[in-house]
Amino acid sequence: MWLAAAAPSLARRLLFLGPPPPPLLLLLLSRSSRRRRRLHCLGLAAMPEKRPFERLPADVSPLNYSLCLKPDLLDFTFEGKLEAAAQVRQATNQIVMNCADIDIITASYAPEGDEEIHATGFNYQNEDEKVTLSFPSILQTGTGTLKIDFVGELNDKMKGFYRSKYTTPSGEVRYAAVTQFENVIDRKPYPDDENLVEVKFARTPVMSTYLVAFVVGEYDFVETRSKDGVCVRVYTPVGKAEQGKFALEVAAKTLPFYKDYFNVPYPLPKIDLIAIADFAAGAMENWGLVTYRETALLIDPKNSCSSSRQWVALVVGHELAHQWFGNLVTMEWWTHLWLNEGFASWIEYLCVDHCFPEYDIWTQFVSADYTRAQELDALDNSHPIEVSVGHPSEVDEIFDAISYSKGASVIRMLHDYIGDKDFKKGMNMYLTKFQQKNAATEDLWESLENASGKPIAAVMNTWTKQMGFPLIYVEAEQVEDDRLLRLSQKKFCASGPYVGEDCPQWMVPITISTSDDPNQAKLKILMDKPEMSVVLKNVKPDQWVKLNLGTVGFYRTQYSSTMLESLLPGIRDLSLPPVDRLGLQNDLFSLARAGIISTVEVLKVMEAFVNEPNYTVWSDLSCNLGILSTLVSHTDFYEEIQEFVKDVFSPIGERLGWDPRPGEGHLDALLRGLVLGKLGKAGHKATLEEARRRFKDHVEGKQILSADLRSPVYLTVLKHGDATTLDIMLKLHKQADMQEEKNRIERVLGATLLPDLIQKVLTFALSEEVRPQDTVSVIGGVAGGSKHGRKAAWKFIKDNWEELYNRYQGGFLISRLIKLSVEGFAVDKMAGEVKAFFESHPAPSAERTIQQCCENILLNAAWLKRDAESIHQYLLQRKASPPTV
């Protein structure tokens, strides 16, 4: 699942980035304490508090489900019949099943060759999402048939079997019924009503039931066949088939790539990808029918921006990777969630790099995933990659940057440590051995260890079973023609240098490069102790030495002052590779946030990026300056930091200009949008004037803005606009036929600065004009837009908490809403206020997020107290004596 998901189920992703894995219906579950059994459960709701959880007894297990559902899209209800072949393994008078959001009408069990026994009682355990069927006599060991009739509601919570609202090309509002299923083999009139159509599906392979999917609605589609003969279809809203062609192209390239990489064929005859209007997460990897938000699947050749094309490519790559890693082989229990999501979050980049090498996607990985994971993992309230999960309601708390982005980062590090050849060999061994079964983290390590001959389990246990990561301190000494390096490792903490005994240790694969060949490792070592020394042969005194080539190792580096000084010219003259320039800057920024070095030192380094051409390096620099700007918004010298931003970004802005030049590509388009948005938001006069001119022409229909320029222009005119500007933006939102354009507008509305307009935007967030899953980004945009917006958004959340919490049923969107809205505060007392509010308004699935937010608020406050004055003095000094470029 991409980036996030709604219900605590085995599937889910982020953005971030599936639909709520459905708490669909009632399903038997074999106890999977023995690893070789398939998991047969769906969504499980969040609990008010953590408590011991018992997995289902193994007395009765399913062999095959036959499920009939009859949805009513007028009354928003459904009727269902389950006929399951089952095996009674131990005599019992009860059958315990998972059951969510349905009412059982009748239930019976018929032993093979014997009479049917009707259940005499249904005991629902709603908080555990279980039901116990009681029978008047003992069910003896052997096989039989379980029959259940039930009814339920097509809810509007984007979870389970739910309704999704959409508008037809003629403007009529209609509904689709959405969840999960498989391959059509027959259509015929429904026997009780000739106006209905009955659709039958083929029998599936052995699979986990959370991967079942079906959708009832009106769709167009485009189709092709992969070179391996798999039928690939992309389903779109009616009239928008053209917008499915890009995803179709990506999917058709991706299936053969994974088949070749794993040396395991795709096991189904078809794969469908479908765009769903109301969808909580980015996408969900249902086997054979992958469901997506419209913005994660649809690309309009004329109106989609470059970043949207890239996002669609990554999400398609992620979900199709799950068809092998997650679907063919499924994790044994929630503790191993990261096996699904961390691996898919890594290999999606490998796939996109194969399909679109011009994206320079691995450099983008470092900014998008690697550094994001390190930011979260440096907190005291982080968690290990492998978290022991008892009650499945606890799983919502670990659908975060640790499971996804840190998981992906340590897989990337492992792949580099093993080498591609042995890694592919080990993956094939793993998938072949455990296909149609469950597996745990240890099973993957065993396969990779057998393939590579390296101590994979010993190394990786230090990364998955304990939280955090190391800070490697390095100093150098020239010894004749060689360079002696002294390395030491300690846990990196966001609050400053690690203090205390029993410091955790990691087995760290370390690569070392020099200016003699910046793109090749001169030495590779495994640092398996707190301190060690290494000698680099034939390194001249004027050559620099750098750790962590390619920013692949999941650690931060602190250089001695002399080593750092020797590296800085490599930023200005670009002799350091882009990903290493990015990693060096990001390490320094994080050291400053933690109080290990001064923030002023980092500002000086940032000025060295004046010649930087790489989009991703600028993106990471922009992100860090945004964090610093948010911090400084709590002071009276916010304008001074904006002047610094303009000074840093103006040269690249002037070089790029507003319009593409012949020969430019994907990354140039991304860079132009980033730089113009940064300059416009900071109030750069020429950028603001040109944005206003182009916006006026766009609105009047004289010259429509290119898709890549819309976000920066919208942001700029809103930030420096008035009520009329906001009204025009809301009108554009209403007129937009494409969800990407609506989202583009929603994300920037919070840039407005006037208090009454901020309130208007917040009210708009909960209106019918905004899809439920997008409300979070509107409110989050307000919180991130300004100091006043942050306060207004927090008050709005408190005032509307009941509606927001009920809307998202305590799922991952609540966690995201809280994070976006409060972690920008930098006053100690706000941490107490946030903590107190959620003590009286519990959000169990967001408990860890709340703790992390409070910790970040306190860290921000400490950072501000520590460095505000020196930052201010440095900015004043620059103003008095501007640096020469």
N, C-alpha and C positions, 0 to 999 in steps of 0.2 A: 504494500500500500504506500501511496506517496504522501510524505510529509506529515500526515496526520490521519487519524481516523476517529470515528466517533465512538462506537461501543468498544468495550474491552474485549476484543476477540483476537484470534490468532493473526488477523491481518490488519494492516493499517499503515498508512503513510500519509506526512507530513506533512511542508512545506510543508517540513515539512513537506507538503505536500502531503484509502478507499472509502467507500461509503461505509456507513456503519456496518460492520459485519453483522448480519442480521441476527437479532435475537429471534430469528425465525422459528416459529412453531416449536414442536417438541421433538427432541431427538435423544435417542439412547446414547450412552457413552460408556465404552469399555474403560475400566481403570487402566490408565497407561503408565502404571508404575513399572510395568514391563515395557521396555522401550520399543518393541517391535510392533505394537498395535497402533492403528490409525486413530487419530483424535476425531471424535464425532460430536462436537458441540458447537454452538454458535455464540451470539453475544451474551454477555453477562453484565448486569447493571452495577453501577458503583454503589458501594456500601457506605452507610453513615459512619462506620468506624472499622478499623482493621480488626479481624478476629480470625481464629482458626477456621480452616475450610477443609471439608472432606470431599475428595473426589468421588465420583459415582462408584457404587459397589460393582464388582465384576460378576455378580450372580447371573445377570442376563446381558448379552451383548448382541449388537445388530449384525446381520449378514448382508441385507440389502433393503433399501427403502423404495417403496412405491408411493408416490405422493401426488395427490390431486388437489388443486387449488382453484377456487372459483371467485375471482375478485369482482366486486361491484363498484364501478368508478362513479356511480351517482350517489350512493349512500356511504361510500368509503368503508366498506366492510368486505370480509371474505369468508368463505366457507372452505373447509379442508377435510380431506380424508387421507389418513396414513395407513398403509398396509405394509408392515415390515416383517421380513423373514428374520427370525431371531433364534438365538440358541441359549437355552437355560443351562448354565454351567454348574450351578449349585441349586438344589431344590429350595424354593422360596415361595411365600405367598404375597410378595410385593415386587413391583418393578419401579425403580427410581429412574427418573428421566430429567433432562433439562427441559424447561418449559418457560417461555417468556411471552407475556402480553397476549395470551389466548385463553379461551374457556373451552374445556373439554365437555362434550355432550355425552358421548358414550365411549366405552373402551372394553375390549375383550381380547382374550388370548386363546388360540386353538392349537393344542399340541398336535403334531403331525399324526394324522389317522385317528384323531380323537375328537370329542365334542368341544364346542366353544365354551369358554368360561368367562362370564361377564364380570368386570370389575365392580365392586360394591362401594368403593369410596375413592375420592381424589383429594389428597392432602397437598395443597399448594404451599410451598415455601418461597414466597415471592422475592425475599431479599437475596436468597441463594439461587433464584431462578430454577427451582426444581419442582417436580410434582411426584408424589408417590401414589401409584395405583395399587389398591388393595384388592385381593381376590379372596373368595370364600373358601377356596381349597388350595392345597399345595400344588405349585407348578413343578412337575417332575423334570429331571434333566433330559435334555434332548432338544430337537428343533421344533419350531412351531411358527404361527403367524400372529402378530400383534396388530389389531385394528383399532383405530381411534378416529372418531369424528369430532371436529372442533370448529370454532368460529373465532374471528378476531377483527380488529379495526385496522384499516389502512391509515396509519397515523401520519401526522405532519411534522414529525421530529427528525426526519432524515435518518432513521434507524429502523432496523427490522424490515418488515414488509410495509412500505410506506408509499404515500402519494407524492408525486412531484408535479408542481404546477408549471404549465408552459402556455405560450400564446401562439396561436396558429398564424399563418401569413395574413389571414383576413382580420386578425385582431381578436379572435375569440379565445377566451380562457378555457383551457382543458386540463385534464390530469392524466398522468401515466402512473401505473403501479410498478414499483421498482423493488427488486431484491436480487436473487441469484439462482441460475439453473444451467441446462445443457442442450444437446443437439436435437433439432426437430426431425422426426421421421414420419409424422402423419398429421393430417388435419381432417376433421369431419364434424358435422353438426353435433352439438351437445345433445345427448339422448333425451333429456327432459324438456328441452326448449330449442326449437328449430332456429330461433333468432341468435342463438349463441354458437360459437365455434369451439370445439375441443382440440387442443394441440397436444400431441404426445411427443415425448422426448426419448431418445435412445438411452440405453443403460450406460452408465458412466464406468470408467475404471474405478478401482478402489481409491477412495479419496476422502479428505476431510470435509465435513458437511458445511463448514464455513465458506467453502469455495464454490458452493452451488449458487447459481444465479439465474434469474429470469426477469424480463422486463415486458410489460404490457403497455403499448402506446403506439403512436403514429411516428414513423421515421422513414427517411430516405437512406440509401446506402450507396457506397462505391465498393468495388471489389476487384481483387486480383488474385494471382496465385504466386506463392513464393517459389524460388527455384527448386525447392524440395517437394512442390506439389501441394502444399497446405493452402486451403482456401482462406483468404484474409478479407474480412469486410470491416468497413468503418461505417457505423450508423450515425446519422446526423438529424437535426431537426428538419422537418419537411421544408423543401425549397433550398436547403443549404448543403447539398451533396458535394458541391465543389469544394467546400471548406474541409472535407474529410480526406482530400487527396494527399496532402502532405503527410499526415499521420499514416495513411495507407502505404505510402512510399517508405517511410521509416520502418513500419512493422514488417513489410515484405523483405527489407534488407536485414532486419534484426533477427528474425527466426533462423535463417541459415547461419548467421554469425554465431549465435549461441549453440546451434547444433554442432558446428565445427569446433567451437571452443571447448565444449564439454565432451564432445564425441559421443553424444547421446541424442537421438532424434526427438523432435517434438512429438509427444505421444498421442495427440488428438488429430482428427482429420481437418479441423477448422479452428480459426481464432476470430472472434468478433470483438470489436472495440466500439463502445457506444457512449454517446454524450448525454448526460443526465442534467436536467435543468437545476433541480434542488439537490445539492450533494455536499455533504459535510466536509469530506477530505478532498484530496486532489484526484485520487484514483484508487481502484481496488482490483486486485489481481484474480478475481474469480476465474476458475479454470475454463478456458474456452470462451468466456464472455466477460471481458474486462470493462468495468464501468469507470467513467471519467466525469469530472466537471467539464462543462463545455470549453472553458478556457484552457484546459489541459489536453484538448484533443483537436479543436477546430482552428484552422488557419485560413484567413481570407487573404488571397494573394495580394490584394490592393490595400487592405486596411489592418493587417497584422504586422506588428513590429518585429524586429530581429530577435529581441529577448523572448517574445512569445514563441517564435519558431524553435528557439533553443530549448525552451521549457518543455514544449510538446515532445521534442526529440528525447529529452532526458526522462520524462515521465513514461513515455512508451517503452523506452529501453529498460526502465526500472520494473514496470509491471510485467513485461514479457520475460525478464530474467526470473521472476517469481514462478513462471510456468514450470521451470525446472527446480529452482532453489526456493522451496516453500510449498509448492504444489505437488510435484513428483516426490519430493522428500520434504516432510513437514517436521517442524520442531516438536520435541517430545513434550514440552510444557512451557509455560510463559517465561520461565527463567531463561530459556534459550531464544527468546524473541529476537535478539540481535542477530541470530543466525540468518533469519529471514531478511530483516531490514538493513542490517549493516552490510551484508554481502550484496544485496540488490542496489544499495546506495553507492557501492564502489563500482560494480560492474556496469551500471548504467553509463558511467563516464567512459569506460573502456569501449562500450558499444558505440557511443556517440563519437568518440575519437575515430573509430573505424568508419562510421558513416559520413562524418563531417570533420575531416582533419583540420580544416581551416578555422574551426572554432577555438583552437588552442585550449581545449576543454580541461586538460589536467592542471593548467595554471589556475583556471577558474575554480577547480575543485579546492585548491588550497584556501582561497578566499571564502568560498561558499560553505564548505564543510569542515575542513581541518581547523581553521582558526575559530570558527563558531563553536566547535566541540571543545577546544581548549579553553575558551572563555567560560563556558559552563562548568567544565571539569576542574577548574581552579578553585571553585567555591567549596566551602565546608559542607554545603548541602547538596553536593553532587551525589552520584551513586556509581557503583561499579557497572561495567557493561553487563555482566551477569548478576542479576538481582534475584535472590530467592523469593519467589512469588507464592504466597499461600492462596488466599482468596483471589479469584480472577479480577475482582473489582480493583485490586491494587495495580493492575497492569496499565491503567490509564496514566499513572504517574511516570512510567518509564518509556512512553512513546515520546521521546524527546531527542535532543541533539546527541545524547550519549549513545542510545541504542542505534540511531541512524548514522550520525556524522562521525562520532568517535569510532563506532563499529566499522564504518567504511574506511576510516583513516588507519586503523590498526590492520585491517585486511590489506590495504595498500602497502603498508610497511612490511607486512608478512610476505606479500607477493614479491616485493623488491628483495627481501632477505632470501627467499627460496629461489627466485628466478622463474621466468614465465613457463619454461618447459616442464619443470617438476611440479609447478603449481597446477598446470592444466592436467598433468598426469594424476595428481592427487585428487583433483576435483572429479575426474572421471571415475576413479576408484570409489569415492564417497557416494556419488549419485547412482552408480551401478549397484553398489552393495545395499543401499537403503531406499531404492525406488519403491514407491507405494508403501513406505513404512515411516516410522518416526525416528528421529535422530537427535542426539545431544551434541553440545559443543565438543566434548571429548572425542566423539566419533569423527568429526572433521579433522581434529588435530592428529588422530591416529592415521587417517588416510594420507594427510600431507607429510607426516613424519615418515611413513613407509615409502612415499614417493621421493622424498628429498634426502633422507638419511640425516636430517638435522633435528636438534632437540626442540621440536615445535611446541609440544605441550608445556615443557619447562619455561620456554621463553614467553609463550602467549598467556599462560596463567598469570604472569605478573601484570599483564595488561587488561585481562578481562575479569579477574576475580577481586581486584582491589581498585578503588577509585583513585582518580588523579593521574598525574604524569610527572616526569622529572624535569628539573632545571639542570642543565649541564653547564658547569662553570669551567672555562678553559683558559689557560695561560700558556705562553710559549717562551722558549729560550733557544737562541741560536747556538748550536754546538758545532763549530767548524762549518762543514758544508751541509749539516743536517739541522732539522728543527725538532726540538724536544717539546712535546705537548703534555701538560699535566691536566687530567680531567677529574672532576668530582661531580657526583649527582646528589641532589636533594629534591624532595617533593616541592613542586611549584605551587605556591598559595597566592590567591588573589589579595590576601590581606597582608602580604609581606613575607620576608624570609621565614622559612620553616623553623619553628622552635620546638624543642621537646626531644625526648629520647625515642628510641625505636622508630626512626624515620623509615618509611617504606622504601624498598629498593626495587628497581626494575632491571630486567635483562634487555639492554638497549642496543639494537643494531645501529651502528654509527658509521657514516661515510664521511670522508675528509677529502676535500679538493683544494687545489692551489691555483694561483693565477697563471701557472704554466699551461694548464688545460682545465678551464673552469667548468667544462661540461662532463668531465670524467672523474670518477673517484680514484684518487691516488692510493687510498688505503680504506679497507673495510674491516671493522672490528665488531665484536660483540662485547659490550661493556657489562660484565656480570658481577661487578663489585662496586662499592661506594667510591673508590678512587683508583685511578690507574694512570700510567704514563705510557706514551707511545712515541716512537721516533719516526719522523718522515725523512727518508733519505734524499739527498741532493735537492734541497730547497734553499734557494739563495736568500740573503737577508732582505732584498727588496721585494720579494714575492709575498703576496698575502696567502693566508690559510683560512679556509672556511669549513665549519662542520655542517652536516646535514644537507648534502648535495640534493637539490631538487625539493627541499623541504618535505621529505618523505617520512623521516623518523618523527614519531609523535612525542616530541619534547621541545622545550624552549632552550635557547643557548644564551649564556651571558659571557661575553668576551672580556678579557683584560683590556684596559684602556688602550694599550699600544696595539693590540690585535684589532680592536674596533677602528682605531684611527687608520690603520692600513687598509681596511675594507671600504671605508666611506668613498674614496675616489672611484671605486668600482661601481657605485651608484651613479655618480655624475657622468662618467665616461661609458657607462653601460657595459663594461667588461664582465661584470657579474651577470649571469643569466637572469631573465625576468622573474622566474619563480623564486630565485635566491634573493633578489632585491626585495621582493615582496616579503619573504620570510624574515629577513633581517629587520626591516622596518616594523613588522608586526611584533616581533620579539621585543624590540626596544619599547614600543608603545605599551605592551603588557607589563614590562618591567617598571615602567613609569606609573601605570595604574596601581601597581602593587607597592609602590613606594620604595622600590629597590634602586631606581635611578631617578633623576629629576625630569619632570615633564618638559622643561626648557631644552634639555639635551635632545629630546625627540623632535621638538619643533625645529631645531637647527638641522637635524637630519632630514626632515621633511622638505626643507628648502633645497636640499641637494637633488631633488627629483625634477628639477626644472627642465631637463632634457628627456624625461621619461616618455617613451612612445607606446608602452604596453597598456592595453585596456584594463586588464585585471589588476595590475599594480596600482593604477589610478583608482580603480574601484575600491581596493582595500584601503588606500590612503584616504579616499573620500569617506569611507565608513568610519575610520578612526577619527577624522576631523569632525564628523557628525557627532560622535560620542563626546568629544571634547567641547563642541559647541553647546550640546545639551547641558553639560556640566556647568559651563560658564554662563548659561542663561540664568543661573541662580545668583549672578553677580551684577555689578553695574558696569562691567566692561565687555558686555556681549558684542557690541559693535566693533570693538577692537579685534576680536577673534574673527569676525566676518571680513574685516580688512585683510587679515592674514590669509584667509581662504581665497579671497580675490587675487591676492598677490601670487599665491601658489598656482592657481588654476588659470590665470589670465594668459600666460604665454602659450599653453597648450590650446586654449580656447581660440586665440588669434591664429594659430597654425591650422587648426581644423576648419574654422569658419562655420557657416550654417548649412552649406549645401554640399552634397557628395561630389567627389571628383572622379574622373575616369580611373578605373582600376581599383577603386576602394571595395572593401568587402564587409563581411559580417562584423568583424571586430571594430572596424572604423565607425560603423553605424552605432554600435554600443557605446564607444568612447565619446562620440559627438553628443549623444543624448545625455550621458553622465556629466560631461563637463559643462554643457550649457545649462543643465538643471542646477548644478552646483553654483555656477556663477549667477544665474538668475535668482535663486533663492537667497544668495548673499547680497543681492542688490547691486550687482555690477551694472553700471549705468547703460553702457552700450547694449549689453545683453537684454536688459529690461525693455529698452526702447524697441529693439528689433522683435522681441517676443510679443509685445503689444501690437506692433504693426502686423505681424504675421497672424496673430490671433484674430484681429479685426477682419483681415482678408478671408480667413477660414470661416468665420461666423457668417460673413456676408456672401460666401460662396464664390468669391473672386479667385482664390487660390487655396485649395484644400491642403492642409498640413499633411506632410508625409507621416506615416504611422510612427516612425522612429523619433519624430520631433514633437509629437503631441504631448507626451508626459512632461518634458521639460518646459514647454510653452505653457501648458495648463498650470503647472506648479508655479511658474514665475508670475503669471498675471493674477493668480489667486492670492499669492503671498503679498503682493503689492497692490491689490485691487480693493474694490468696495462692494456694496450690496448689489449693484448692477452686474458686476463681474460674476458674483456667485449665482445670481438669477440666470445669467446666460449659461453658466456651466450646468446648472440643474436642468435647463431646457435641453441642452445638448445630450444630457444623460437620458432624459425622457424620450428623445427622438432616436437614440442609438438602437440599431437593430441587432447589434453584435455584442455579446456579453463581454468580450475583451475590452471594447470601448467603454462600456458601463463601468467595469472594474477599474480601468485606467483613470476615469474621472473620480470614482469613489475614493481611490487611494490618495488623491491629492486635495480633496475638499478640506481636510483639516489644516491646510496651510494658511487659511484665512486667519487674520489677526484680531479682527474686531469682535468684542465679546458677544454682541447680539447675533452676529453671523455664526460664531462658534456654536451658540445654542441652536441656531437654525439647522446647522449641519448635524448636530447630535440628534435632534428630533427626526431629521430625515433618515438617520441610520436605522431607526426602528419602524420606518414607514413601509407600506406595501411596495414602494418603488425599489427597495433594496432586497435582494434575495437573502433569506435568513443566514446563509453561510458567509455572506459578505458584510453583514452588520459589524462584525469584529474588526475588519480592516478600516471601516469608516471611523469607528470610535478610536481605534488605535492610531489612525492618522491624525486625529485631533490631539491626542495625548502627545504625539511626537512633533506636533507642529510648532508649539510655542509653550512658554512657561504658563501663560494663562490657559491655553488649551489643555495642558496636563491637569491643572486643578479642576477645570470644568468637566473634563472627561471622567475623572475620579468621582466627582460629585454625581454625575449622571449615572454612573454605574451603581453607586450606592442607592440612589433614588429609584432606580429601575431594576434592582437586583433580582427580585422575584420573577419578573418577566424574562429577564435574560437567562437566569438559571433554568427556568422551566423550558425555555426555548431550546436549549442545548442539552437538557437532561443530564447535566453534570459531565458531559463528554470533554474531549480534548479542546474544543473551541472555547470553553470556559477558561481553561488554563492559558490559552493564547491571549484571550481578552485581558485577563489579569496582568500577564507579563507585559503586554504592549502598553497598558494604561498606567502602571505604577512604578516600573523599575527605573524611570528617568528622574525620580525625585532624588534630592541630595541633602535632605534635612533629617537629622536623627529622629525627630519626633514623628515624622511620617511613617517610619518603619513601625513604630508603636501603634499608630492609627490604623495602618493596614492590617497588622496582626490582630488588633482588637476587633476590627470589623468582621474578619473571617472567623474569629472565635464565636461570635454571635450569629454569623451567617455561614455555617459550615459548607465547604465545597470539597468533599473527600478526595475526589479524583484530581484536584488541583493543590492538594496539601503541600506536596514537595515544591511545586512552583511558587506557592505563597512564601514558603521559607526562603527560597532562592531570591525572590524579589526583595524581601525584607533585608536579606544579607547584602544584596546589591545596593540598596538605598544607603545602608550604613557605610559600605565601602565608598560610595560616591561622596558621602558627607566627609569621610576621612580624607579622601583625595583632595577635595576642595579646600579643607582647612590646611592641608599640608602644602599645597602647591599654588593656591590662587594668587597669592601676592607675587611670587616669583614669575608666574605666567604674565600677570598684569605688567610688571616692570619690564619684562622682555618685550612685550608688545608695544609699550610706550617707547622703549629704546629704538625699536625698529622704525616706529613712526617718525622719531626725531632724525634718525640716520638710516634711511632705507637701504637695504642690501643691494649690491650691484649684481646683475645677472650675467 
